[in-house]
Amino acid sequence: MRTLAKFGVVTLFGLLAACGDSFEERALIGAGAGGATALATDGDVATGALIGGAVNVAYCSQYPENC
């Protein structure tokens, strides 16, 4: 059950990450989602925030119509 709950949290934060109107907003929102996901899954929060910010910016650069 704990694994299912972690999967749900990761999915929720992943869905919230792809938004923001500017580069800074996308980086900040991605960092928040990555950090929160890392916290919920007992990972390193700083690493999660760094990866989340970078991935959200990269995703929105690649698929701007989705952001």
C-alpha positions as CSV (number, residue, x, y, z in Angstrom):
1,M,0.0,0.0,0.0
2,R,2.9,2.4,0.8
3,T,4.3,1.9,-2.7
4,L,0.9,2.7,-4.3
5,A,0.7,5.9,-2.2
6,K,4.2,7.0,-3.3
7,F,3.2,6.3,-6.9
8,G,0.1,8.5,-6.5
9,V,2.1,11.3,-5.0
10,V,4.8,11.1,-7.8
11,T,2.0,11.1,-10.5
12,L,0.3,14.1,-8.9
13,F,3.4,16.2,-8.7
14,G,4.4,15.2,-12.2
15,L,1.0,16.4,-13.6
16,L,1.4,19.7,-11.7
17,A,4.9,20.3,-13.0
18,A,4.2,21.2,-16.6
19,C,3.0,24.8,-16.1
20,G,4.4,28.3,-15.9
21,D,4.5,31.2,-18.4
22,S,8.2,32.1,-18.2
23,F,11.5,30.3,-17.8
24,E,11.7,31.3,-14.2
25,E,8.2,30.1,-13.4
26,R,8.8,26.8,-15.1
27,A,12.1,26.3,-13.2
28,L,10.5,27.2,-9.9
29,I,7.4,25.1,-10.3
30,G,9.5,22.1,-11.5
31,A,11.9,22.5,-8.6
32,G,9.0,22.6,-6.2
33,A,7.4,19.5,-7.7
34,G,10.7,17.6,-7.8
35,G,11.5,18.6,-4.2
36,A,8.1,17.6,-3.0
37,T,8.2,14.3,-4.8
38,A,11.7,13.5,-3.4
39,L,10.4,14.4,0.1
40,A,7.3,12.1,-0.3
41,T,9.5,9.2,-1.6
42,D,12.2,9.6,1.1
43,G,14.7,10.9,-1.5
44,D,17.2,13.8,-1.4
45,V,15.1,17.0,-1.6
46,A,17.9,19.2,-3.1
47,T,18.6,16.7,-5.9
48,G,14.9,16.3,-6.6
49,A,14.4,20.0,-6.8
50,L,17.4,20.4,-9.2
51,I,16.3,17.6,-11.4
52,G,12.6,18.7,-11.3
53,G,13.5,22.3,-12.3
54,A,15.7,21.2,-15.2
55,V,13.3,18.6,-16.5
56,N,10.3,21.0,-16.4
57,V,12.2,23.7,-18.3
58,A,13.5,21.1,-20.8
59,Y,10.0,19.7,-21.3
60,C,8.4,23.0,-21.9
61,S,11.1,24.0,-24.3
62,Q,10.5,20.8,-26.3
63,Y,6.7,20.9,-26.1
64,P,5.6,24.6,-25.6
65,E,2.1,23.8,-26.7
66,N,1.6,21.7,-23.6
67,C,2.8,24.4,-21.2
